[in-house]
Amino acid sequence: MMLVDSHCHLDFPDFAGELADVVARAREAGVGTIQTICTRMTEFEKVKAVADRFDDMYCSVGVHPHNVESEGVVPAAEIVAKSQDAKVIGIGETGLDYFYDHSPREEQQASFREHIVACRETQLPLIVHTRDADGDTMAILEDEMGRGAFPGLIHCFSTSRELAERSLAIGFSISISGIATFKSAQELRDTITDVPLERILVETDAPYLAPVPKRGKRNEPSFVSHTAAVVAELKAVSEEGLALATTENFFNLFSKAKRPTT
């Protein structure tokens, strides 16, 4: 049984000095492939260095909406250029975050669209972060989809049924984090129940959002198995079936990644 952690941040200081142990624990837990996510273009080389260090680890390239003000609106051409590396399999994370408003909303929207242009050119999946911004997020995605199709997913899905339905309608996938295991997340679990299994991925978003029974601890890729177990129950499939489906979904979406050979 193999799982994929489709979204984590192993370049963050939380993992400094013990990265090899963290990856070893992931392997022991059956996590065969990991994608570590870029949040700043100025730190892309550091993110890529983490991915380069390990077999079956990949990365993305992009600017988190929190960081747009400090990083600037990066032109699509620059994102495309960096995406040519063999280890880069996705674009982002990008999107809109109106909860914290760390960056001006107009700049977030402009950055989001530049990432989409890069996705359309490369056909690498768009990794979307959205918080308290579902309406604008979907308006931009639907508008841009009308200019030419591109693949993508909503990462760390934790919001409304409407967002799930509209995302699925444009061909996107839904990635589920440890939030689905939280006692307070019944509405989210109800929505996940109705998301087609062939559109679901699992992730940790480590070091954040450790799932029950690890809640309160620093999250890490090995913990994705706890989230997967809950999703399997919601989808009324075995844990092995859920692992098989979500792994297949990951490689179908992030088609540049190579499947592990062992």
N, C-alpha and C positions, 0 to 999 in steps of 0.2 A: 504494500500500500504506500503510494507516494503522494505527498501534498506539495503545494506550491505556496510560498508566502509572496503574494503578488505585489506587496507594497510595504516597505519598511525604510528606516533611515539609519543604516549602519555606519555612516560617516559621522554621526552626531557624537559629541563628547561623552555621552552616557556609556558608550562601548569602548572607549579608549583603554588600551592595555589588555583587553580580554576578548578581542574580536575573534581570535582563533577558537577560543573556548565556546563562544556564543554560536559560531557556525558549527562546531562539532556537536553541540547539544541539538541543534536543528537537524543535523544528519541523523543523529540517534533517534529523534522523534519522527523520522520519516519524511522530513522536508527535503525534497530532492533538488529544488530550484528556488532561488530567491531573487527578487528584484529590489534593489536599493534605489531610492528616489532622490532626484536632484531638486533642491528648492531655491538655489541661487546659481546663476551662471558663473559668478566669480568663484564658486566652489566646485564647479563641475569636475575639474581635474582631480580633486580630492575624492569625489564620489566615484569617479571612474577607476581611481587607483584601488579602492576597496573592491570593486567588481573584478578588476584585473587580478587581484590577489587569490581569488578562489575559483575553482571550476564550478560551472553551473550556477554562477551568480552573474546577474546582468544589472543594468542601470538605465535611468532615463536622463533626459536633459530638459531643463526648463526653470521657470521662476514661479515660486509660490505667490499667491496674491498678497500675502502679508509683506512680501519683500520687494514689491514692484517699485515703491517709492525710492528705496535705496539702490535698487539694481537698475532702474530705468525700464522703459518698454523696449525689450530686446527685439530687433528686427527678425522676421521669420528666416531670412537668409542665414543669419548667424546660428539660429537653432538648427536649421537644416545641415549646415556645415559640420556641426559637432555631432549630429545624429549619424554621420557616416561611419563612425567607429563601430566595430563588430560587436562590442558589448552594449551598445545603446539600442534598446528595443522599444522605447516609448517616449512620448513627448509630454513633459509636465513634471511635477504637478502644477497645474494652472487652474484658473477659474475665478470665482468671486467669493469674498468673505466679508459680509456686511455686519457680522457679529462684533468683530474687533475693529474693523475699519482702520487697520494699520497703514493702509495705502489708500489714496483717494479713489473713489469708485470709478471715475472716468478713466483713470490710469489702469486700474484693474481690468476694466472692460477692453481697453486698447491692447493690453498685454495678452489677454485671453484670445482675442481675435488673431494676433500675430502667431500664437501657438497653433491655432486652428489652420492657418495658412500653411504652416510647416507640416502639419499632419496631412493636409490635403496633398501636398507635394510628395511627401515621403511615404504616405500610407502607413506610417507607424501610428499606433493607437494614442489617442488623446487621454490623458489621465486627469480627470476633473475633480477639483475640490470645490464644494459649494456649501456655504453656511449662511443661513438667514438671507439667502439671495436666490431662492429657487426660481422665481419668476424671471428675473433677468438672465439667470444662467440658461434656462430653457429657451428664452427668446433669442439669445445669441446663438445657441446650438442649432435651433431650428432655422434661423435665418441663414447661418453659414452652411448648413446642410443643403439649403436650396441653391447655393453657389457651386456645389460639388461635394460628393460624398466623402466621408472620412470615418475611420473606425474609432472606437473609444469606449470608455467606461466611466461610471460614477464611482469614485473611490470612497471607501469608508461610508457607505450609504447609511444614513441615519435619520432621514427626513420623511417627507410625505409620500403617501401612495401615489398622488398625482405626479410627483417627480419621477417615481419609478415607472409609471405607465408611459409618460411622455418620453422618457429616456429609452425605454424598450421600443417605442414606436419609431424612433429614428435609428434603430439597430444597435443601440449601445448595450453593454453588459453592466451588471451591478456587482460591486465588490463588497463583501460583508466583513466587518471587523468585530472585535471583541464586544462592541456595544450591544450586539445581539444577545449576549449572555447576561446583560445587566437586568436586575429585577424590574427596573423602571421601564424597560423597553418592550412591553407587550405589544404596543401598536406597531412597532418596527417588526417584531416577529410575525405579526399577522400579515403584514405586507410581504415579507420574505416568503411566506407560505404560498403566495400567489405568483411569485416570480418564476418563470420557467427555469427548470434546472439547467438547461443548456445555456443560460445567460448568467450564471452565478460563478463568481470567483471568491476566494477567501484571502484575507490579509491580516497582518497584525497592526500596521501603522506604528510599529515599534520605533522608539521606546514608549510610545503613548498607548493608552487604552487597553491595558492588560485584561484579558477575559477572566471571568469567574472560572476556576477558583484561585486565580493568580491576581485578582484585582487589588490594586494598591501597590503592587510591585512594579519594577521596571519591566516593560514588555520586551519580548525577544522572539525571533522567528519560531522557535520550538513551540511556543504557546499557541500557534495557529491551530494545532490539533484540538484544542478546547473549543474554539469557535466552530471548527468543522463539525465537531460532534453535535453541537446544538443545531447547526444548519441541517445536518443529516436527519435529526429528529423532526424538525419542522417540515422537511420535504418527504418524510416517511420513506427514507431509503437507509440502507446500512451505511456505516461509516466508511466501509471499503467502497461502496457505490458512490458515495459523495466525493471521496478522494479521487476516484477515477474520473468522475464527471468534471469536477472543478479543475483537475490537472489538464484534461483534454480541452476544456474551455480556455484555459490560460494559453496553451500552445496554439490553439486556433486563432485567438485574438492577437497575442504577441508572437506572430509567426516567424519573426526574425530569430527568436531564441531557439537554441538546439536542445532537443530532449536529451536527458542524461543517458549515457551509454552503459552505466552500471546500476 
